[in-house]
Amino acid sequence: MTAPADLPKNVFYFEALLYMSLILDALSIAFQDRTPDLTMSESTIMAANLVAACMLLFFVWLVWLAAYRRKGWPRWVLVVSLAFSVLSLFQVLGVYGLQFDSGIEIVSCILTGLGLYCAFSGDAKDWFKA
């Protein structure tokens, strides 16, 4: 994969890794168990899925703002989001142990972490200072 001519290499990697992470998150949401039970009604499950979809679109917008509009603040919002995701992941692992969906979440967190590292290092530093 080669970066577009005007996009620095690290910003391109940031964008690609974050989009891969978001695709994994979308697949994870798509294949969640949506069976209503005593603790979750059908309308609650639908609302949770709608909120998750809106959050994913929000994160796509943040990545786009950072990569193409050269905004620095979306990177920090994504860092905070990653921190909350990691804390949530530890909580899920503590309760349910390692399962397939938590494995997907681990890979997603790793991709996000690598992407954010790229956004704060190398030729990306000058991209966000402009």
C-alpha positions in Angstrom: 0.0 0.0 0.0 1.3 3.4 -0.9 0.2 6.7 0.6 -1.4 9.4 -1.5 1.1 11.9 -2.7 0.1 14.7 -0.3 -0.5 12.5 2.8 2.6 11.7 5.0 3.3 8.0 5.4 2.6 7.9 9.1 -0.7 9.7 8.6 -1.7 7.1 5.9 -0.8 4.3 8.3 -2.8 6.0 11.1 -5.8 6.2 8.8 -5.5 2.6 7.5 -5.0 1.1 10.9 -7.9 3.0 12.5 -10.2 2.1 9.7 -9.3 -1.6 10.0 -10.0 -1.4 13.7 -13.4 0.3 13.1 -14.2 -2.4 10.5 -13.5 -5.1 13.1 -15.7 -3.2 15.6 -18.5 -3.0 13.1 -18.2 -6.8 12.4 -18.2 -7.5 16.1 -21.4 -5.4 16.5 -23.0 -7.1 13.5 -22.5 -10.6 14.8 -23.6 -9.9 18.4 -26.2 -12.0 20.0 -29.5 -10.0 19.8 -31.7 -12.5 21.6 -34.0 -10.6 24.1 -34.1 -12.0 27.6 -35.2 -10.9 31.1 -32.4 -8.3 31.4 -32.5 -6.8 27.9 -35.6 -6.1 25.9 -35.7 -6.0 22.1 -36.0 -2.2 22.1 -33.0 -1.9 24.4 -30.9 -4.1 22.2 -32.0 -2.0 19.1 -31.1 1.2 20.9 -27.7 -0.1 22.0 -27.0 -1.1 18.4 -28.1 2.3 17.1 -25.8 4.0 19.6 -22.9 1.7 18.7 -23.4 2.5 15.0 -23.5 6.3 15.7 -20.3 5.9 17.7 -18.6 4.1 14.8 -19.6 6.9 12.4 -18.3 9.5 14.9 -14.9 7.7 15.0 -14.8 7.5 11.2 -15.4 11.3 11.2 -12.6 11.8 13.7 -10.1 9.8 11.7 -11.1 11.8 8.6 -10.7 15.1 10.4 -7.3 14.1 11.6 -6.0 12.7 8.4 -7.4 15.2 5.8 -8.3 18.3 7.8 -5.0 18.1 9.8 -6.8 18.6 13.1 -4.9 17.5 16.2 -7.7 17.3 18.7 -9.4 14.2 17.1 -6.3 12.2 17.8 -6.7 13.0 21.6 -10.3 12.1 21.5 -9.3 8.8 20.0 -6.6 8.3 22.6 -9.2 8.8 25.4 -11.6 6.4 23.6 -8.8 3.8 23.4 -8.2 4.1 27.1 -11.8 3.5 27.9 -11.9 0.6 25.5 -8.9 -1.0 27.1 -10.5 -0.5 30.6 -13.7 -2.0 29.4 -11.8 -4.9 27.8 -10.1 -5.7 31.1 -13.4 -5.7 32.8 -15.0 -8.1 30.3 -11.9 -10.3 30.4 -12.2 -10.4 34.2 -15.8 -11.4 34.1 -16.1 -13.7 31.1 -12.5 -14.6 30.3 -11.0 -14.8 26.8 -13.7 -15.4 24.2 -14.0 -15.0 20.5 -15.5 -11.5 20.7 -13.0 -10.3 23.3 -10.3 -11.6 21.0 -11.6 -9.4 18.2 -11.7 -6.5 20.7 -8.0 -7.1 21.6 -7.0 -7.0 18.0 -9.0 -3.9 17.5 -7.3 -2.2 20.4 -3.9 -3.2 19.2 -4.7 -1.8 15.7 -6.0 1.4 17.2 -2.9 1.7 19.5 -0.5 1.2 16.5 -2.5 3.7 14.4 -2.4 6.3 17.2 1.4 5.7 17.6 1.8 6.5 13.9 -0.3 9.7 14.3 2.0 11.0 17.0 5.4 10.0 15.5 7.5 10.4 12.5 6.4 12.6 9.6 2.9 12.9 11.2 4.2 15.4 13.8 4.7 18.1 11.2 1.4 17.3 9.5 -0.6 18.3 12.6 1.5 21.3 13.4 0.6 23.1 10.2 
